[in-house]
């Protein structure tokens, strides 16, 4: 099976994780400080392939401005996860909370939305956004996506928005998604995925939009990793290009009901 780490050999995984943490901490501070200015928070837009522009106007308008401004994802996983009333959903790498708050609205008061993030500054921003939104069916957790601080069979749906590609141990992420999902549960993930013809080195050469390219898996590697973790009904559909040979994609898979 392919190596799913894609960590450059000269950069230990702890160093890469700290680089990601520092980048997202700085983004959170930028949004928080902007929110105290006269004109409100300024969106951290990279270009039209990342960020808040990927959400519908009515979704953006229904949330605190700071949650929208802090969006750094490559898609809108809440739009593809088919969330239903009463479901429990977990967002891996929840950042400022935009996908958690949107999920909370979709699952309603009988459901629950968890957000997991390793960055103190993003968690603080997310908690502030939760308070502004008045969301009572939301819980934010501190931790890494390779070691989710929830018991097994806790949630019905796992979502994520351009975060799994940042992990240096994607096999662990897939295993954790499988573990926390209840039997019959599913994933609805937006992530950056590479053409199968690109090597890890070529992926890194494509650039670094908020860290969302250099660590991307290929389509084949993604399928292999999910299957190895136990998932079935795996589908990976590209939605738009983010660089030459690199795509934002919708990733869906299911944990078998008899797992």
Secondary structure, DSSP 8 states (H G I E B T S, - for coil): --------TTS-HHHHHHHHHHHHHHHHHHHHHHHTSTT--------TTSSGGGS-HHHHHTS-HHHHHT---SS-HHHHTT--TT-EEEEES-TTSHHHHHHHHHH-TTSEEEEEES-HHHHHHHHHHHHHHT-SSEEEEESBTTB-SS-TT-EEEEEEES-GGG-S-HHHHHHHHHHHEEEEEEEEEEEEEE-TT--HHHHHHT--STT-STT-EEHHHHHHHHHHHTEEEEEEEEEEEEETTEEEEEEEEEE-TT-
